[in-house]
Amino acid sequence: MTTTICGRCKSSGAVTDHQGRQDGAVVWTILRCPTCNFSWRDSEPARAIDPAVRSADFAVDAGDLQRYPKILQQ
Amino acid sequence: MNDLPNRARSISSLRDFLELLEDSGQAITWSDPVMPEPGVRNIAVAASRDANGAPAIVFDNITGYPGKRLAVGVHGSWDNIALLLGRPKGTTIRELFFEIAGRWGDQEAQISFVPEAQAPVHECRIEQDINLYDVLPVYRINEYDGGFYIGKASVASRDPLDPDNFGKQNVGIYRLQIQGPDSFTLMTIPSHDMGRQIMAAEREGVLLKIAVMLGNHPGLAVFAATPIGYEESEYSYASAMMGAPIRLTKSGNGIDILADSEIVIEAELQLGERELEGPFGEFPGSYSGVRKAPIFKVTAVSHRRDPIFENIYIGRGWTEHDTLIGLHTSAPIYAQLRQSFPEVTAVNALYQHGLTGIISVKNRMAGFAKTVALRALSTPHGVMYLKNLIMVDADVDPFDLNQVMWALSTRTRADDIIVLPNMPAVPIDPSAVVPGKGHRLIIDATSYLPPDPVGEAHLVTPPTGDEIDALSKRIREMQLGALS
């Protein structure tokens, strides 16, 4: 099932970037979260993409994106 | 296959190399249906368990990517590296090391230029409605990666402040995360050539164009990852090290690229912009953090007809990353050390890009190996990467860990250890106190010279040589014969 809730930061509004087809039928969809940039395929195992079961160690805090450092500063 | 050296020198593309590998039983085609996740990862990991003999795997039936081809593990075993160097399967790592070290500085570069219209890489061209997902059968390399990564891209660029200088063109391997249909982030650090170029372009407000080459001459993938001087051309270096010509052409955005690559993505840096990137399962076997990285906009894509997307499995070792860069991390350190200390007899920096290195040396005087270790830390690669150094005598093969453990067990005293605190460290070393800063360890496992009062023990000298080799072979044959 395709959901537009991000498995990583739980924001809504994911956009569809691509659909894979096999014999004319859509077999999976690649989505991207505009908040945290997580990209995923809706056919992936739940532990990688389902916010209900995905490891919290790899969550991104959508409310505090400032905490992530910027590389190559002058 | 007596013509292996000539055959290796005649390779000009990934396709040529895959053909050579296939003829040698070192490439297989995976035609059963496979899901991008977790199928491709599972198969790549299973193959990389065999560091000595794993074949390259070409997938041609990935679900949702009909007609597309993906290659992994092209440099995924020592046998594949041996064939690239014109040596037979079964060549030892030590022999491969000396094959590389012997080529250092020995050959002339042979560079030729092919008109764009005749370059295979430009057979197909996309300039409108670019969607990288239409071209590349991507998959999540490790399960908590932040997105779909291109892990084996050779990125070519010109110095933005000296764009006409051939030598200052940079070719390096950087990880790229696809950020929507026509954008990607590139991860680098200020000390890498690409990091320098991005910072220079942003400081001066000038355009930085790059060409991302995928599915390349297998020699470039090896040598573009080798730390050489900023003003040395990686193309010239790769050609010299292969002892073979390299064919270049121009990308649509004016950068010198390999004429026979499978795919080239042309892109422009978005000055000053940063996007969230990562995590990515990196070579120390742990995930990088999430950071804001420079972003590039794709302006065009060229590719051969029916292109092969080449990617890599990288993560907790042993992986293709280790066989791809291990020897070519070790050989420059060896060459640079020998300029000061010809007593150095071999360098093994295979482990996690040299986070641990083993150096064999003929001790000139008591404590000499420690001096050599300190010199190793000041080589270009040593500055950031050589974290743990084990020094052994010349009678120990640093590529044979059983011998190294013997030296550690019998020749190391607890006070033969030096800890250098608060040194530079590669930011993704998970043991660093803070990213970019950590401690160094030198273990002197060499024997004792005067004025040390102990001296060398009376060593057992097991028989070696042709007679023992022949006996070993006969035992093996008898063992195999017992099965038939």
Interface residues (C-beta under 8 A of the other chain):
Chain A: R8 V15 D17 H18 G20 R21 Q22 V27 W28 I30 R32 C36 N37 F38 S39 W40 R41 S43 E44 P45 R47 A48 S55 D57 F58 V60 L65 Y68 P69 K70 I71 L72 Q74
Chain B: M35 P36 E37 P38 T63 G64 Y65 P66 N131 Y133 D134 R140 E143 Y144 G146 G147 F148 Q177 I178 Q179 G180 P181 M187 T188 I189 P190 G195 I198 M199 E202 R203 R274 E275 L276 E277 P279 Y287 G289 V290 R291 K292 A293 P294
